[in-house]
Amino acid sequence: MFCKNYSKTEMNAYLNTKEPYDKAGAYGIQGIFGKYIDHYEGSFDTVVGFPWSIIEPELKAALSQ
Protein backbone atom coordinates (compact mmCIF):
# COMPACT_ATOMS: atom_id res chain seq x y z
CA MET A 1 0.00 0.00 0.00
CA PHE A 2 1.27 3.43 -0.86
CA CYS A 3 0.31 6.59 1.03
CA LYS A 4 0.04 10.10 -0.32
CA ASN A 5 2.07 12.82 1.34
CA TYR A 6 0.29 14.37 4.29
CA SER A 7 1.19 17.22 6.59
CA LYS A 8 1.85 17.11 10.31
CA THR A 9 -1.40 19.04 10.78
CA GLU A 10 -3.34 16.41 8.79
CA MET A 11 -1.74 13.60 10.79
CA ASN A 12 -2.54 15.29 14.10
CA ALA A 13 -6.15 15.77 12.97
CA TYR A 14 -6.34 12.04 12.18
CA LEU A 15 -4.79 11.16 15.54
CA ASN A 16 -7.44 13.28 17.24
CA THR A 17 -10.15 10.91 15.94
CA LYS A 18 -10.96 7.56 17.55
CA GLU A 19 -10.10 5.63 14.40
CA PRO A 20 -6.37 4.89 14.80
CA TYR A 21 -6.69 3.40 18.26
CA ASP A 22 -8.57 0.23 17.38
CA LYS A 23 -6.58 -0.79 14.32
CA ALA A 24 -3.47 -2.86 13.77
CA GLY A 25 -1.03 -0.38 12.27
CA ALA A 26 -3.30 2.51 13.38
CA TYR A 27 -5.12 2.94 10.07
CA GLY A 28 -7.70 1.35 7.82
CA ILE A 29 -8.01 2.16 4.14
CA GLN A 30 -11.79 1.82 4.37
CA GLY A 31 -12.03 4.56 6.99
CA ILE A 32 -10.96 8.14 7.50
CA PHE A 33 -7.34 7.40 6.55
CA GLY A 34 -8.46 6.17 3.13
CA LYS A 35 -8.09 9.66 1.68
CA TYR A 36 -4.33 9.37 2.24
CA ILE A 37 -3.98 6.12 0.29
CA ASP A 38 -2.53 6.69 -3.15
CA HIS A 39 -2.94 3.10 -4.34
CA TYR A 40 -2.57 -0.52 -3.34
CA GLU A 41 -1.63 -3.68 -5.18
CA GLY A 42 -3.74 -6.80 -5.11
CA SER A 43 -7.27 -7.52 -4.02
CA PHE A 44 -9.07 -4.92 -1.89
CA ASP A 45 -10.50 -7.77 0.20
CA THR A 46 -7.02 -9.05 0.97
CA VAL A 47 -5.76 -5.59 1.86
CA VAL A 48 -8.73 -4.94 4.14
CA GLY A 49 -8.65 -8.28 5.85
CA PHE A 50 -10.06 -11.46 4.32
CA PRO A 51 -9.68 -12.66 0.73
CA TRP A 52 -13.17 -14.20 0.45
CA SER A 53 -13.10 -14.18 -3.36
CA ILE A 54 -10.04 -16.45 -3.21
CA ILE A 55 -11.16 -18.65 -0.30
CA GLU A 56 -14.78 -19.30 -1.39
CA PRO A 57 -13.97 -21.33 -4.55
CA GLU A 58 -11.39 -23.34 -2.63
CA LEU A 59 -13.93 -24.18 0.09
CA LYS A 60 -16.58 -25.13 -2.46
CA ALA A 61 -14.13 -27.40 -4.27
CA ALA A 62 -13.06 -29.07 -1.02
CA LEU A 63 -16.65 -29.60 0.12
CA SER A 64 -17.72 -31.09 -3.19
CA GLN A 65 -15.15 -33.91 -3.07
Stockholm file with secondary structure:
# STOCKHOLM 1.0

chainA/1-65         MFCKNYSKTEMNAYLNTKEPYDKAGAYGIQGIFGKYIDHYEGSFDTVVGFPWSIIEPELKAALSQ
#=GR chainA/1-65 SS CEECCCCHHHHHHHHTSSGGGGSGGGCCTTSGGGGGEEECCSCHHHHHTCCHHHHHHHHHHHHTC
#=GC SS_cons        CEECCCCHHHHHHHHTSSGGGGSGGGCCTTSGGGGGEEECCSCHHHHHTCCHHHHHHHHHHHHTC
//
